[in-house]
Amino acid sequence: MSVLEMRRVSRTYGLGAAEVHALLDIDLSVDAGTMVAVMGPSGSGKSTLLTIAGSLEEQSTGEVRVCGQELSALSRNARARLRRRSIGYVFQDFNLLPGLTATENVTLPLELDGVSARKARAAGLQRVAIARAVVGERQLLLADEPSGALDSVNGEGVMRLIHAACKRGVAAVVVTHDAQLASWADRVVFLRDGRVTDQTLPVPGPESLLTPGPGQ
């Protein structure tokens, strides 16, 4: 079942000489239980794709369906309700209030293990952000550079959490610049100048170690 469907989606800003095409004829389908990584240079349309997929802004043309519902057919309140109940977001800057007890609970064992307070807080905040994004019955997880503020070890830990959410049936779209982290995804989509230039299955990465082999 496709949790997210984008059909010939375009997004244009400005008019005339100032017109900018952020997305052009994007087709993307993400099934329940799968992770799609989105890669591309700065300005390629990655973040715009996420905000449209999450109903935070509307496309100029095309069709977007989330959990079977056509977003353009929903009222503003209905879209807000869909976001609240079915869509989770993870942002690079966490978008969390500081001083949460949950953060302290996550960072304390890291600090006791010798991780610096700064690194522990960054890792802890992102883990809390992911937990918030998938709590309840949310079916779609949208993550914009969730490992961008983390080192490679903690970045892999964040991808492991997202991978675990997918194993529980969540569909995930993850924007990342790191090819090794993208290897956790079931499919990698490449954007350039607002267009999908390629889609590929990733080289087997660390997540392959979690899958039992024949006879195991």
Disulfide bonds with the S-S distance in Angstrom:
none
